[in-house]
């Protein structure tokens, strides 16, 4: 199943925009997480965690899901396929793991926003602050790896990809009359 050139360009554009937006929004989240961890100003800390919750709910999660969906459309609608090349499979796994991780971390993000909204006391969980910095840093690294795979497209086909390639190659040889 292949896409028309016009739809392919549309899907590719949507995938690039959502993926780059996801990377950028995670980088902003990381900056806020570092500011929340290092700041001694109560109002700054409060604003930081409230902003992180909003950015996560209304920017990061939608871009993450859009990137996942458009990536699936791209892989299933082009010659690359989802299971034919290792780089696509690895990128897909990175996206799935990052999406699950993001959805799991919605709870601690909401907790920090709630705690800081209710009081500016020292009841902020320092370990949770460090966890938010570490996980957002790891997420940013994972997204950079996925982007790098997309750009360099390292060689290497999966066993399924080789079977599919040889099957198509044999069919085309028969069609051309080559034995």
N, C-alpha and C positions, 0 to 999 in steps of 0.2 A: 504494500500500500504506500504510494507516494503522493505527496501534495502537489498541487499546481504551483508554478513558480510564484504567482502573486500571493497565495496563501502561505507559502514557505517564507517569503520575505516578511509577511505580517507576523507569523509565529516566531520567527527568529528575532525580529525587532522587539516583540513583547517579552521574549525570553531574556534578551540582553538587558532591556530596561529593568525588568523585575530582579534579575540577578545582581546587576550593578547597584540598584537601589537597596537591595538586601545587604550587600557588603557595606555600603555607605552608612546605612542606618545602624548596623551592628557596630561600626567604628564610632559613630556618635554615642551609642549606648555605652561602649567601653570608656569613652572620654567622661561621660557622666558618672559611671561607676567609680572611676579613679577619683573624680572630684568629690563624690560622696564619701569615699574612704579617707581622703586626705584632708578635707576641709574641717576647720574647727568652728566655722560659722554655722550656727543652728539653722538659720533661715536658708542658707545655701544648701545644706544637707537636705532639708525638707523639700525645697524646690527640685533638687536633683532627683530624689526618689519618686516624687510625684511625676516628674517629666519622664523618667524611665518607664514608669507604668504606662503612660499615654503613648509613648513612642513604640513600646512593645505591642500594645493592643491594636493600635490604629495604623502603624507603619510596618513594623518588622514582621508580624504574623501574616498580614495580607501579602506582603512582598515575598515572603517565604513560600506561602502556598501557591502564589502565582508562578514563582520560579519553578517549583516542583511540577505544576500542571503543564506549563509551557515547555519544560524540558522533556516531559513525557511525550507531548505532541511532536516535538522536534525529533526525538529519537525514533518514535514509531512511524513517523511520516516521511522519513528520509532514508537514504541508502545506508546510513550509519547503523540503524537498528539499536535496540536497547540492550540486547545480550550478545552482540557480535564482537564488540571491541572492549578490551579491558578498561580503557580510559573512560568510556561512557558508563560502564558498570560501576567503576570506582566512584565516579562523579555522582551517579545516582545514589549509591550507598551513603556517600557523604551528605547528600541532600536529605535523604530519609533520616539518618541519624541526627543531623542538625535540626530537622523539623521536630522530631520527637523530643530532643533535648530542649528546644525552645518551648514547646508546649508544657513540658515538665517544669521548667523554670518560671512559668507564669505565676505559680503559687508563691515562691519566695519573693519575686518582684512585687506582687500585690501586697504581700505581708510587709515588706519594707516601706511601701508607700502608705499603708494603713498606719503603721507604727509612727512614722514621721509626721503624718497628718494629725494624729491624735495628740501627740506631745513631742516636744523638742528636748526631752530629757535624755539621760545617758542610757536609756533602755534599748538603744540600737544594738543589734547583734553584730559585733565586730567580725566574727567568723563568717556570717552571712554576707557582710560587705565584701570581704576578701573573696568569698565564693563567687559573687557576682562579677568581680573583676576578672577572676581566673576563667570562669566559664565563658564570659564574653570575649576574652582574649583568645581562648581555644576555638570558639566559634568563628572569630575573624580569621584565624589561621586556617581553619578547615575550608572556609569560603575562598580564601586566597589560593589554596591548593586546587580546589575545584575549578577556579577561573584559569589557573595555570594549565591544568589538564585540557581545558577547552581550547586554549590558544595553541599549545604545542602538539596536541593530539598524538601522544607517543604510540609507536607501532605496537602491535600485538593483538591478535584476534583470539577470542575464546574458542574452545572446541566447537561450540554451536556455530560460531561465525565461520569457521573453516568448513564445516559441513555444508552450510548454506552457500558459501562461496563456490565450493566444488560442484555442488548440485546445479547452481546457475551456470557455471562454466561448462559443464557437460551438456546441459540443455542448449546453450548457445552454440556449441560445437556441432551438435546434431543438426541444429537449424541451418547452420552454414555448410553442412555436408562434410565436416572434418571428422575423421575417426580417431 
